[in-house]
């Protein structure tokens, strides 16, 4: 067993939150040691190289108004690539319900369209997003934790029903391939309002005409560059098993047997992973309940190359939004020409992602390919499997992102980021004013400020 005592702060987790906290602390004069369970930095920002193109398993796009991310990129000399021309094609996808492939042009008058008359022109994948903007009670994204808006911490199902959707309409509008939870009864409408308010604020602060960015050769270059700025570097393959906080110092124990001691600890672990860490003394009631009950979204992604443009043969859009094993089967356009499809990613969310991740890899691939080929015979034999990422099975993530169930935001949303003794917490689930990678960076900055102010 080795015992390390030289650091002022120990940061657990080398994702964006932990790295941003570490850099702010270092700039504030602290000696910082970062511990990471993996053999690389980035956390849930993970870029993979497949057939000459970067596949983003996490941290897919950088919002045009992400001030913290763009500032870091400017600092380390990473040039951002405008993806606006590519995103214009994102809306070009058709719908699959119960094995039937439905063109967007057919949807307004289709028998399966049970939306109320004002909503019939909206596709299922964007109706709840549009309504979250139009019906949003939040004047600004940071107000989502204000007790004044706690009455909106109800299920998405309840909210949509109040707008006139019946049960069948709710299922099509939300449950087909949900970004949060398994179904509309599983997630808080207030979370959707927060996301929508942040998106609106982003559009206001973004450069004219720009929707977002990516990084050539992978977004993971950003956390890698941040780690290179650290004086002490990152200790890899250090899985933390316990944190003990006392009057004057905190002790961090690792599965390797190493023990790290410092006056402060920043814990940047995903909430599902943090549940496996013994914390002594035990966090107080609401913080402990948040730690035990906050859910993480199961997401499984499969990557495919294509041998020919099968969509030219059948006349449908390259991409599909499905209620089956393929989830959202999205064409990627990562080349120089935004009109050229470079690969495909199947994004499978919620309960279907759990089922897919429980299968042997070969069976999962067979299920996804079979679902695609059953509705797109022209695709048969035209897709080549490249690989997959099942975030729910990743022991260092245990889900792609956190989400709040109905009632949880009002109950502990505002208090769950509070420090516990000498332990300070950050991570995407603790962002208070922003979403996505920007929210992750914000949370690390906040944790660093807490320590610096002390």
Residue pairs with C-beta under 8 A, 6 or more apart in sequence:
1 257
1 258
1 259
2 257
2 258
2 259
3 258
3 259
3 260
3 261
4 33
4 258
4 259
4 260
4 261
5 261
5 262
6 31
6 33
7 31
7 32
7 33
7 232
7 260
7 262
8 25
8 30
8 31
8 32
8 262
8 263
8 264
9 22
9 25
9 30
9 31
9 32
9 33
9 262
9 263
9 264
9 265
9 266
9 451
10 32
10 33
10 34
10 35
10 250
10 252
10 260
10 262
10 264
10 265
10 266
11 18
11 19
11 21
11 22
11 25
11 32
11 33
11 34
11 35
11 265
11 266
11 268
12 18
12 34
12 35
12 240
12 243
12 252
12 265
12 266
12 267
12 268
12 269
13 34
13 35
13 36
13 37
13 43
13 267
13 268
13 269
13 427
14 34
14 35
14 36
14 38
14 41
14 42
14 43
14 223
14 227
14 234
15 41
15 42
15 43
15 44
15 45
15 223
15 268
15 427
15 440
16 42
16 43
16 45
16 59
16 222
16 223
16 226
16 437
16 440
16 441
16 444
17 43
17 268
17 426
17 427
17 428
17 440
17 441
17 443
17 444
17 447
18 34
18 36
18 43
18 266
18 268
18 426
18 444
19 34
19 41
19 223
19 226
19 227
19 230
19 444
20 68
20 72
20 226
20 440
20 441
20 444
20 445
20 448
21 266
21 268
21 426
21 444
21 445
21 447
21 448
22 32
22 34
22 230
22 266
22 444
22 448
23 226
23 229
23 230
24 444
24 445
24 448
24 449
24 452
25 32
25 266
25 448
25 451
25 452
26 32
26 229
26 230
26 231
28 448
28 451
28 452
30 451
30 452
31 231
31 232
32 230
32 231
32 232
33 232
33 235
33 260
33 262
34 227
34 230
34 232
34 233
34 234
34 235
35 234
35 235
35 238
35 240
35 252
35 254
35 260
36 234
36 235
36 236
36 237
36 238
37 237
37 238
37 239
37 240
37 395
37 396
38 236
38 237
38 396
39 236
39 237
40 224
40 236
41 220
41 223
41 224
41 226
41 227
41 234
42 58
42 59
42 220
42 223
42 224
43 58
43 223
43 268
43 270
43 396
43 397
44 58
44 59
44 270
44 391
44 397
44 400
44 401
44 428
45 58
45 59
45 219
45 220
45 222
45 223
45 437
46 56
46 57
46 58
46 59
46 220
46 389
47 54
47 55
47 56
47 57
47 217
47 218
47 219
47 220
47 221
48 54
48 55
48 56
48 57
48 218
48 303
48 387
48 389
49 55
49 218
50 303
50 305
50 343
50 386
50 387
51 305
51 343
51 386
53 332
53 334
53 335
53 342
53 343
54 216
54 217
54 218
54 219
54 334
55 303
55 332
55 343
55 345
55 386
55 387
56 214
56 218
56 219
57 301
57 389
57 391
58 389
58 391
58 400
59 219
59 220
59 436
59 437
60 214
60 219
61 83
61 87
61 212
61 213
61 214
62 69
62 70
62 80
62 212
62 213
62 214
62 215
62 219
62 437
63 69
63 202
63 206
63 212
63 436
63 437
63 438
64 202
64 203
64 205
64 206
64 207
64 210
64 211
64 212
64 213
65 201
65 202
65 203
65 204
65 205
65 206
65 438
66 202
66 436
66 437
66 438
66 441
67 205
67 438
68 438
68 441
68 442
68 445
69 222
69 437
69 438
69 441
70 80
70 213
72 78
72 222
72 225
72 226
72 441
73 79
73 80
73 215
73 222
76 222
76 225
76 226
76 228
76 229
77 225
78 215
78 221
78 222
78 225
79 215
79 216
80 213
80 214
80 215
81 213
81 214
81 215
81 216
82 210
82 212
82 213
83 211
83 212
83 213
83 214
84 209
84 210
84 211
84 212
85 338
86 333
86 334
86 338
87 211
87 212
88 338
89 331
89 333
89 338
89 339
90 319
90 330
92 317
92 318
92 319
93 104
93 125
93 317
93 318
93 319
93 320
93 321
93 328
93 330
94 101
94 102
94 103
94 104
94 316
94 317
94 319
94 320
94 321
95 101
95 102
95 103
95 104
95 107
95 123
95 124
95 125
95 320
95 321
95 322
96 102
96 320
96 321
96 322
96 323
96 324
96 326
96 375
97 112
97 172
97 176
97 322
97 323
98 323
99 324
99 374
99 375
100 112
100 375
101 316
101 320
101 375
101 376
102 110
102 112
103 316
103 317
104 123
104 317
107 113
107 120
107 121
107 123
108 120
108 121
109 120
112 172
113 120
114 166
114 168
114 169
114 172
115 122
115 127
115 165
115 169
115 172
115 173
116 163
116 164
116 165
116 169
119 127
119 131
119 165
122 130
123 321
124 172
124 173
124 176
124 321
125 176
125 177
125 321
125 328
127 173
128 156
128 160
128 173
128 174
128 192
129 192
129 196
131 160
131 163
132 189
132 192
132 193
132 195
132 196
133 196
133 199
133 200
135 159
135 163
136 193
136 196
136 197
136 200
137 149
137 152
137 193
138 144
138 149
138 193
138 194
138 197
140 197
140 201
141 194
141 197
141 198
141 201
141 433
141 434
141 435
142 432
142 433
143 149
143 197
144 190
144 191
144 193
144 194
144 197
144 409
144 413
145 409
145 413
145 414
145 432
147 410
147 414
149 190
149 193
150 190
150 409
150 410
152 159
152 189
152 190
152 193
153 188
153 189
153 190
153 404
153 406
153 407
153 408
153 409
153 410
154 188
154 189
154 190
154 406
154 407
155 184
155 185
155 186
155 187
155 188
155 189
155 406
156 170
156 174
156 181
156 184
156 185
156 187
156 188
156 189
156 192
157 170
157 174
157 183
157 184
157 185
158 189
158 406
159 189
159 192
160 169
160 170
160 173
160 174
160 184
161 167
161 170
165 173
170 184
171 183
171 184
173 184
174 183
174 184
175 183
175 184
175 323
176 321
176 322
176 323
177 321
177 322
177 323
177 327
177 328
177 347
177 348
177 349
177 350
177 352
178 184
178 186
178 187
178 349
178 350
179 297
179 349
180 186
180 187
180 191
180 192
180 297
180 403
181 187
181 295
181 297
181 350
181 403
181 405
182 350
182 351
183 350
183 351
185 406
186 405
187 403
187 404
187 405
187 406
188 403
188 404
188 405
188 406
188 407
188 408
188 409
189 406
190 404
190 409
190 410
191 403
191 404
191 409
194 435
195 435
198 433
198 434
198 435
198 439
199 435
215 221
215 222
227 233
227 234
237 256
238 254
238 255
238 256
238 258
239 254
239 255
239 256
240 252
240 253
240 254
240 255
240 269
240 277
241 253
241 254
241 255
241 276
241 277
241 278
242 252
242 253
242 277
242 278
242 279
242 280
243 250
243 251
243 252
243 253
243 265
243 267
243 277
243 278
243 279
243 280
243 423
244 250
244 251
244 253
244 279
244 280
245 251
245 265
245 279
245 280
245 281
245 420
245 421
245 422
245 423
246 421
246 422
248 263
249 261
249 262
249 263
249 422
250 261
250 262
250 263
250 264
250 265
250 421
250 422
250 423
251 259
251 260
251 261
252 259
252 260
252 261
252 262
252 265
253 259
254 260
263 422
264 422
264 423
264 424
264 451
264 454
265 422
265 423
265 424
266 423
266 424
266 425
266 426
266 444
266 447
266 448
266 451
267 274
267 277
267 423
267 424
267 425
267 426
268 425
268 426
268 427
268 444
268 447
269 277
269 427
270 296
270 396
270 397
270 398
270 399
270 402
270 427
270 428
270 429
271 290
271 291
271 294
271 296
271 402
271 427
271 429
272 296
272 397
272 398
272 399
273 395
273 396
273 397
273 398
274 291
275 291
275 292
279 420
279 423
281 421
282 288
283 291
283 420
284 420
286 411
286 412
286 415
286 416
287 412
287 415
287 416
287 418
287 420
289 411
289 412
290 408
290 412
290 415
290 416
291 416
293 405
293 408
294 402
294 404
294 408
294 416
294 429
295 399
295 402
295 403
295 404
295 405
296 392
296 397
296 398
296 399
296 400
296 401
296 402
296 403
297 349
297 350
297 391
297 399
297 400
297 401
297 402
297 403
298 349
298 350
298 351
298 353
298 354
298 357
298 391
298 392
298 399
298 400
299 347
299 348
299 349
299 353
299 390
299 391
299 392
299 399
299 400
299 401
300 327
300 348
300 353
300 356
300 357
300 364
300 388
300 389
300 390
300 391
300 392
301 345
301 346
301 347
301 348
301 388
301 389
301 390
301 391
302 345
302 346
302 348
302 364
302 365
302 368
302 385
302 387
302 388
303 343
303 344
303 345
303 346
303 385
303 386
303 387
303 388
304 343
304 344
304 345
304 346
304 383
304 384
304 385
304 386
305 343
305 344
305 383
305 384
305 386
306 341
306 343
306 344
306 382
306 383
306 384
307 381
307 382
307 383
307 384
308 382
309 318
309 341
310 376
310 378
310 379
310 382
311 317
311 318
311 378
313 378
314 376
314 377
314 378
316 376
318 331
318 341
318 344
319 328
319 329
319 330
319 331
319 344
320 326
320 328
320 329
320 372
320 375
320 376
321 328
321 329
322 328
322 329
322 371
322 375
324 352
324 371
325 348
325 352
325 356
325 367
325 368
325 370
325 371
326 346
326 348
326 368
326 371
326 372
327 346
327 347
327 348
327 349
327 352
327 353
328 346
328 347
328 348
328 349
329 344
329 345
329 346
329 347
329 372
330 344
330 345
330 346
330 347
331 341
331 343
331 344
332 341
332 342
332 343
332 344
332 345
333 339
333 340
333 341
333 342
334 342
334 343
335 342
343 386
344 383
346 368
346 372
348 356
348 368
353 390
353 392
354 392
356 364
356 367
356 368
356 390
357 364
357 390
357 392
357 393
359 367
361 388
364 388
365 385
365 388
369 383
369 385
372 379
372 383
373 379
373 380
391 397
391 398
391 399
391 400
392 398
392 399
392 400
401 428
401 429
402 427
402 428
402 429
404 413
416 425
416 429
416 430
417 425
417 426
417 430
417 432
417 443
417 446
418 425
419 425
419 450
424 447
424 450
424 451
425 447
426 443
426 444
426 446
426 447
427 440
427 443
428 436
428 439
428 440
428 443
430 443
430 446
431 438
431 439
431 440
431 442
431 443
432 442
432 443
432 446
433 439
433 442
434 441
434 442
